[in-house]
Amino acid sequence: MPKRSPLILRVFALILLLCAPALATNFTYGAWTFTLPDGAEESVQDGIRAFKVDNAVYLLTPPEALAGRTLEAVAAATMQDITQNNAGQLKPLGKRTLDDGTVLLPFSGAVMDTKTGGGNIQTYFFFARNDQWGLALLLMSADADQDKVLAPLASVKFAPDSLSAQTRETQIALPRLPALPWATPAPGRTVSSVPSIDFPTARKKGLNPDDDLLPDSFDCYFVGEYSGRDVRAMSPTPDARIQVSAGGTYAFNDGAAKASGRWTVTKEDGKTKSVGLDGPLVAKSIYVNGNDNGQEFSATHAATERGVRCYQNGPSAELLRLELTKKRIGTESLTCQDARDGTPYKLTFGNGMYSTPKGSGHVRLGFSGTSSGWQGLAGFTGGPFDLSTGRMDEDDAGNRTLTISEKNTERRGYWYTSTTTTPIALCRAKVTPKPTPLYGRNAAPKTGMKGGPDGLFVSLQNHPYTSGTLFLQSYGLELGVFRPDGYTLDDIDPSDLGGLPDCTRTRPNGDPFCDRYELKGGKLRTQDSDGDWSDPEAYKATSEGFKLGDTSYSRVLPLKPADLAGVFSTEDFSGSGPIGGALGGGAGVYNSLSSGYQFTPNGQFQWKYSSSSSTLISPSLITGGGVTGGGGSTHTDSGQGTYSLKDNWLTLKFADGRTQRLYVYGTPAADFKNDPTLGKRINIGGTWLNRAPGK
């Protein structure tokens, strides 16, 4: 058995004294009761109370909520912070529970500063009680009378009566936030955590999650930056954490230093107009984005003047963390095809290099991400992509695209400049899909409704708008879902349909996912996100769905494969009939299109897309022909493979491995009775396409 040092033995004896009655007269500060030698010099800074005696200093921290963390995790992070990552020199002395139910976790040891060579003897007493923790810390020099300075620790009692105890002092309490690094995410890749304060709870406290900054902790990240050919990427580890207080302050922790700041609210007519930040994070006016997963906001890191994005702990921060820790560009091969077509080939990255069958060169990779997606940049030097750049994006299904382009600038004297972006190659890879937030954690509040409309409906909605002095009408078909228990969603993006949860459950932020509606006495009204009800409109059930006021809602019915076979495009065929001299099977029509689909009855498809833009800014006569500029770009894409149709879901399986799932439907009969040409249209993934004549 290893021999214990005299210091460790003294601390063991001290721990035994903690079970005995406290010595002499106790002094109480908030949650702490203790006795110190006569003549101790007291000072307070940032909520931490310090007492100095000969060759020693005692520190007592304000209570903080454990918030689901273990005392061991809090202790490890705190000691790493205080010792500047030299906590390995501290020895655990055994966790125990005292007579009053307080949990004690002690550590002690001689800590040496590897940079300066200096050091001191440190003894940590971590206490936990009433789901809160606090630290009594002794720092003493080698010249101290160890028995004399250790003895007062035996008198320490920790008894927080409530979470508000940490703010009893007038100073701002600076929480010792947990260590910044995170463990590897679970393989299931679903966001399952919950925020400390959800949106319904916030509203009960008089806060508006769409405007007010919620009293919770936020993970903050430096956003990705691109400067010329220099890439500075986002890190999957938070760069800082803040703890927002409802009293207008926040604590800041970047893993090395702690500070505090203030946040203020400007109101107009009793409503929040803007939120401003001062301190380590600054922002004249921040936009608080209260989305399905929690709150997010942007600010500036005062010390570096870099942009920072902060995410509320819970689903919002966890979703971003999963995004940033997934495998990124550079960890897999991509299948590429030159912009002028040709044989597909492989592109691989590694150790700052890229390689293709046509040659290799250097590459710099970086990416910037948010909880809603990510974008990346690749800068190439040498090899077939010399001086070109690549822009990367990825959809929810994990289909990754890298578009490699080059810029050509033409100058004519001092008065004309034109820049054209020309695609060189398009590369693709199939990777891990975007992580999915775990919806349905709790049941949505009961509405008391029964027997309402049920299903997915399409309606022709009018959204009038003004243009100058004109008041114009704007009609468009929209998808909406109604459930018989009083919940509804309108204006649904077809690409979102696959991710819609049960309307009877809640979003990760605690709100019901769907909006409420009420049907009474033959009238229906809806409630918006602010809780305001619309004016009731007459409701009448029909054979195709129902009618609300003057608007007809038609139930969307499954399409048949025969409805899909043919050629579809955004181009208008009605003016000139079949274009391009249609050959058998519509191939001629499809080949003549700049964009469109061709579906065959045997389950094959082809797809292509083309767009181009160019601008030219002429010399200004007013300024006498100063330097001007212009630009242009062309984007083309294509693919082929097999398709399947089930109900209204169209699944496209491309030959290069991509998979795309789109919701498709045709114009309801009720909407083209007076205009038969509408029946030739079909909606694929939210875009209306025209069917080629005769197909």
Secondary structure, 3 states (H helix, E strand, C coil): CCCCCHHHHHHHHHHHHCCCCCCCCCEEECCEEECCCCCCEEEEECCEEEEEECCEEEEECCCEECCCCCHHHHHHHHHHHHCCCCHHHCEECCCEECCCCCEEEEEEEEEECCCCCCEEEEEEEEEEECCEEEEEEEEECCCCCHHHHHHHHHHCEECCCCHHHHHCCCCCCCCCCCCCCCCCCCCCCEECCCCCCCHHHHHHCCCCCCCCCCCCEEEEEECCEEECCEEECCCCCCCEEEEECCCCEEEEECCCCEEEEEEEEEEECCEEEEEEEECCEEEEEECCEEECCEEEEEEEECCCCEEEEEEECCHHHHHHHHHHHCCCCCCCCEEEEECCCCCCEEEEEECCEEEECCEEEEEEEEEEEECCEEEEEEEEECHHHCCCEEEEEECCCCEEEEEEEEEEEEEECCCEEEEEEEEEEEEEEECCCCCEECCCCCECCCCCCCCCCCEEEEEEEECCEEECCEEECCEEEEEEEEECCCEEECCCCHHHHHHCCCCCEECCCCCECCEEEEEECCEEEEECCCCCECCCEEEEECCCEEEECCEEEEECCCCCHHHHCEEEECCCCCCCCCCCCCCHHHHHHHHHCCCEEEECCCCEEEEEEEEEEEEECCCCCCCCCCCCCEEEEEEEEEEEEEEEEECCEEEEEECCCCEEEEEEEECCHHHCCCCHHHHHEEEECCEEEEECCCC
